[in-house]
Each structure stands twice: as C-alpha cells, then as structure tokens.
Amino acid sequence: MIYNDLVKLAEEWLRESSSLDTKPYLNSCGAVISGSGNSATEKPYAIGFTSGISILIECKLNHSDFAVGKRKTVHLDSGDMGDYKFYLIPKGLVKTDNIPAKYGLLEVENNLISIVREPEFIGGHKESEVALLASVVRRFQKKSRTKNKWHE
C-alpha cells in the first residue's frame, strides 16, 4: 500500500459512511477535500463536511510519519481543522495508547477500514476550514472561467 491508496480510502470512508448513524462523525460527507491545506502548519489528508461538522483524517503509513504528526503542536489545542479527528493507519502500526487524546483511530486491512477507537468532539477552527473551502472554490471557478473562455 502506498500513501495515495490510504488517502483514497479515507476519502471513500468519509463519503460513504452511513447517513443514518447517530454519531455525527459517521454521517456521509457531502464535501470531501484531500491533499490540500491553507497553511504550513496543517495539510489535511482528507477532510469531510456534513451537517455543520467537519471530520479530519490524517493518514500515516509508518512509525516515523506517525511520530512526526503526533509531535505537531497544532494537535495540542483546537486551533486546527476538524471537529472530529482520526488517524488512518495500516492495521497494527501503533497502539491506541499512542494516539493523542480525543483522536479516533481507523485501521485498514485489505482495503477495509475499521474503527478501533472512537473520537471525541474537539471543535475545529472554523476560520481555517472556511479558508480551505474558499480556496477550493476559487480554484474551481478559475478553471471554469478558463474553460468557458475558450468555448464562447
């Protein structure tokens, strides 16, 4: 498995979670963004938005990648994106004891994702989330204007 495979699984999980579940982080997300970010301190690997909440999934393939991500100071407060936050890792990569407080843990084995630990509500930084969404909309509009310019 390579990094991009893990990110695609995270995107699919965010899009396809049950919309009938009572846990808000299990509602399917109408908008999912991956591989982008709006600052040097945070690059969400996959973030989904549904019913006024955000779910952030950080994908980690190995111990060193996980250790670097865990040390980021942005995890120590609620100044980052994601009302609910998960790590998505290959099965058995780390123990739940090593996961930051309030983070959930998703493990993947044979392209199937299992919830190992439930997340707690943290409350994402809404200004950062709006900035990310605005950035995506700007890029989409720019591409759309360029395309339409040649087809008029």
N, C-alpha and C positions, 0 to 999 in steps of 0.2 A: 504494500500500500504506500502511495506517495501522498504528500501534503495536499495536493489538489483533490485527490479522491476523498480525503477526510472533510475538506471544505464542502464538496458537493453533497456528501452525506448529511452534513449539518444543515445545508440549505433545504434539502428534501425533508429532513425531520421537522424543520420549522414550518414548512409549507403544508405538510401532511399530517400534523398532529390532529387529534380528534377535536372537532369544534363542539362536541357535546360534553367534554370533560369539565368538572367543576374547578379544577386547578387552572388558573389563568395562563400559566406558562405552558400548558398543554393544548391551548387553542391554536388552530391553524392560523398562520400569519398571512395576511393579505399582501404585505410588502416585505420582501427579504433582500438584504444587501450583503454582499460579501467582498472581501479583498479590497476594501477601501476604508478610508478614515479621514478625519479632518484635523489631525494634529500629530506631532511627533511622539506624543506620549501614549497614544492609543490607536491601534489599527484593528477594528473588529474583523474577525474572520468570517463570522456570519451573525447578522443581527436581524431579527424579525419584529414586526409591529402588528399588534392585534388588539382591538377593543381598548385602546388607550394605554396599553402597556408595551414594553419592549423586552425582548429576550435576546441576550448576547451569548454566543457560543464561541469559546476560544479553543482552537484545535491544536493539539500538541502531539507530535509523533514520537518524541524520545525524551529521556530524562533531562538532558541538558536544556532542551527547549522549554520543558515544563518548569525547570528551576529558574530560568531567566524570567519567564512570565510570572511566576509566583512572587519574585522579588520586586516587581514593579510597584512603585509607591502608589500608583493610581488605584490599586486594589484596596488600599488601607482606608479609604473613605468613599463617600458616594459621589465623588466628582467625575466618575466615568459613566459611560453609557450602559444601559441595561437595567431594567427594574428587577429582572431575574437573570442570574448569570450561571453558566455551565462551563465546565471543561469537557471537551470530547477527546477521548484518548483511546488507543488500542487497548483491548482487554488486558488487565493486569499490569499496566505500565506503572501506576502509582497506587498506594493505599489511600483509602478515604481520609485517614489521619493527616495526610499531606495536602489536602485540599483546603484552601482558605475558608474561613468561617463564612457562612451564608451562601457559598457557591454550591451548585449542584454538580454531580458527576455523571457523565454519559460515557459508556464504554461501547466500542464497536468490535464485533467479531463476525466474520463472514458477511460483511456489509449490513449487519443488523445492529441497531442501536438499542441499548438497554439503559434504563435509569438506575444507577447504583445508589445515588444519594440525591434527595430532593433539595432544591434550592429554597432559600428564604427570600422574602421581598427585601430589596435593598433600596430601591428608588434610584433610577438613572438620572443623569444630568441632562435635563430636557433641552437646555440650550445647545449642548453638543449634538444631541440627537436631531434637533431641528436643522442645525448647520449641516449635518451629514445628508439629511433628506433634501435640503435645498441644493446642495452640491450635485446630487444625483439628478435632480430636476433640471438644473442649469445645463448639465452635460447632455441630457436627453433633448432639451429644447434647442441647444446649439446644433446637435446632429440633425434634428428635424428641420431647422431653418436651412441648413446647408443642403440637405436632400431636396427640399421644396424649391430652393433657388434654381436648381438645375432642371426641374421638371415643370417650370411655369411656361 
